[in-house]
Amino acid sequence: MGLVTCAQMREMEEAAFREGKTAEGLMEKAGRRMALALRRLVPSGGTVVAYVGKGNNGGDALVALRELRKAGWEILVRCAGKPHELADLPRRKLRELGEPWILHEPLVAEECRRPLVLLDGLVGIGARGPLREPLAGLAAEMNGLRQSAGAWVGAVDLPSGVDGDTGEVHAGAVVADVTFTIGVPKVGLVADEAVAHVGRLELVPLEELPVAGGEDRLIVPGELRGRMPLRTFDMHKGGAGRVGIVAGSRGMLGAAQLAAKGALRGGAGLVTLYVTRKLYPLMVASGLPPELMVQPVERYTEVLGEQLDVLALGPGLGRPRKGRRRELLELLGEFGGPVVLDADGLNLVAAAGPGKHLREGMVVTPHPGELLRLFPGAEELDRAATARHFVEAFPVTLLLKGSRTVVTARDEPLHYNSTGTPGMAGGGQGDVLTGLVAALLGQGMEAVSAACAGAWLAGRASEMAVNRWGQSEESLLAGDTAAALGLAFGELRGRR
């Protein structure tokens, strides 16, 4: 879905009102859907506290509170002023909840049922500049409870104190774990400087507003769903894609295993891991998934004689000697199908000259350090400019990993991923993603769609491993992400 400025968003709302839609109708739908989204992200009911200012963002939060109360959550309200000072619609929604829920003193977390969720509805897209009292005090209260009491913060439309157009973060701005962007995502939410305050992005769709066709886009399930291949009842393993993986070295066997798990859990019909004969005994003894085929090769170029739909190359290859490097570069140059290039494969190409070896049909998945080795000029650029310049220089699909993963290709907009958790800041997550994207390519998805879907699925799987399986951001492993891919696929398909 395209990103819009705050002025464009207001124009879209005004157009809807001219067609007979009402502000209250939009508020009701936004609040209900925000409550549903929150229940997906935080499945176990606890206590939710709405922090409301005078405007309609507070009304959205109050509608969500009403719906969460029906689902068994305990609710409270913290107002930035006296209830009668609220605008008409939020005042009406507060009356519908009832006075007893208003908390007149700072929240005491120890008295709340867990999990504790705080909804930031202090200001909306019309706000500019730093927060002033009493809003600043309530923002500080939310940030303090997040830091000291484990509260989970959800921002309504945008975190208070973050500019919706530029992403500028003003002093005292709310730090959110998730931002529920209402109707259409705002362009400032994907700015580099805003990422740590915006957190995960969750679109709350409103059909009354036209679909935005902005230059850059947010990766959302509704748009991915139509691009995902559906399996026919008579499908067989050959039709689900044959994925070859060239990965692993002494001391880094796990990278190859995780890439294979990503491909297997990503739906590939047949997955074969190719390793040197010297490495083969160690790899076989390391406890591989029984569904994985492992084939030893004398030379990596032997892979060219295999019947494969897609090749994934790089995880855990280490620093191969000169002869092996030549074999790998020859394999990359002569393989006729799509290639997913990651990790040590990227380092290999960076050293050999990316202009010679990066070609059409490749999906490259660097983290920022790997991208700098491929493209040193990016050091002075932000992530958006880096991605645009990179795909102008090289005819590949880029999946630039990070806290707001960016996917693009030449003549394509930037696609920003909306899912993920800080728990993914650990070894092996990128290896799982490599195998997953290869599996999606093998099932017939075109490159940009496969990269977008892979980023969304891996991020959502990591969230589910934390929120449903009892992992934490500290304990999450790449293997947990691979194991939870089934849940993420189910949600993407709309079946969970």
C-alpha positions, 0 to 999 in steps of 0.5 A: 500500500502506498505511503501518503503525507499527512496533508494527503491523508486529510484530503482523502478523509475530506473526500470520504466525508463529501461522499456521505461517510461520517467521522464517527463511522470511520472512528468506529471501524478504526477502533474495532479493527485496531482492537482485532489487530492488537489481539493478534499481536498480543493474544493473551488478554490483560490490561489496556490503558488508553492515553487520550488527548483532546482529538480523534486519535483518542476516540479511536483508542477509546473504541478499541478499549470498548472492544477489548473489554468485550473480549475480557481485557481490563481497561483504564483511561488516562486523559490529558485534561478533564473529560469535558475538554475532549472534542465531541466524538472522543467525549461521546466514546468516553461516555459510552465507556463510563466514568469509572474507568478514568484514572486520575493518578499515574498508573501503578503497574503492579496493580494491573493484570498482565500483559500491560498494554498502553495505547498512545492516543495523545495527538494525531497527524495534525500535531507539530513540534515537541509535546507540551504539558500535560501531553508531555507528562503522559508521554513520559509516563508511558515511556517510563512504564515501558522501560521499568514495568514491561508495558507494551506500547501501541501508538494510534496512527503515529507515536506522539511527538514523531512527525508524520511527514518527515519522521523527525523525533521530538524530545520526549516522543513516545516510544512504541512497540507497534504503530497502528497506522489508520487507513493509509500508512504515513510517509514519516513512519518509515524514515530512518530516524523514526524506526526506533519510536515507531516499532512494528507497523500494523495497517488498520485498513478503511475501505472508505478511503481510496487505496493510495498509489504513492511512490513508496509502499508498505508491505501488507498482507492484503496485497501479498495474498493475491501474489501467493501461489495456491496449491492445487489438490493434484500438485506434486513435489516437483511442481513446488520447486527444486531448490539447491543450496550452496552453503556451509563450511567448517565451523559454520554448518549451522548457517547451511542448516538454517537456510535449508530449514527456511526453504523446507518450511517455505514450501519448496518441494525438494531441497538439496544442500551441496557441500564439498566432499571434505565437509560432507561427513561433518554436515551429515553428522550434524543432525540435519532435517530428514527431509533435506537431501545432502549431496557431496561435490568435488567442484561447486560447478557440478551443481550446474548439471543438477535439475534445479529451479532456483539456487541459494548461495552464501550462508556460512561459506566462510572464506574459500580458497582461490580455486573454490572462489573461481568455482563459485563465481563460475556457478553464479555466472552460468546458473540459468535460474533465479539466484538468492545471494547472501552472506559470504556469497555477497562478500565473494562478489564484493571482492571479485567485482559486483559489476561483473557478477551481479545480474538479472535474476538475482535477489541479493539480501545484504545487511548494511555492512555487506551492502557497504562492501558491495557499494561503498558509496552508500556510506553517506546515504540513508537507507532509502537513497542507498536502495535506490542508487544500488538498483540503478547501479546493478540489475538485481532485486535488493532485500536490504535487511534491517529494522525496517527491511527495504525491498526494491528493484530497478523501476520499482518503488521501495517496499518497506516491511512492516513486521519483525521484532528486536529478537531477530537481532541474532545470528541465523535469521538471515540464513532462514530468510535466504532459504525462504525467499528461494522457496518462494521463487521456486514456487513461481513468485516473481523476484520482488514479490518473493522478497516482499513475502519472505521479509513479511513472513520471517518477521511475522514468524518471529513475532509469533514465536515470541507472543505465542510460544513463550520466547522472548526478544532475548531468547528467540532463535533463528530456528524458532522463526523457521518453526513458526513459519507455518503460523505466519503463512496461515495468517498471510493466507487469511486462514488464522 
